[in-house]
Amino acid sequence: MKNKYILSIFILGMIVVFIGALMKINHVQFMEMNIGNVMILKGVFLEVLAGILLIWKLLKNKNPTSILNK
């Protein structure tokens, strides 16, 4: 997996967390459920997934100094 995909997943997670925080501040609800909580949870999941993929790539790579060049 290329670094740009891992970075894209992380940035998408940050955007989802930010929008979820704005929804939580504004108390947006749908069918008695706070949508902000769900979006924050999904965004944090994406950020953790990106972190795990990055750690896996670092451990899998035989030359760790060239991780940013690929």
C-alpha angles and dihedrals in degrees: 000000000000123000093243091063092050091048091048091053091049094048091047089052091051091051092049091049091049093050090045091052090051090050091049092051091050092045094235109184134184118191093343092307124114106235091197092068092052093048093048090051092050092046093051089049090055091049092050090047091053090049092051091049091050093050090047090051092049092051094044095049114091094204107046094184091067096053093110094047095063 
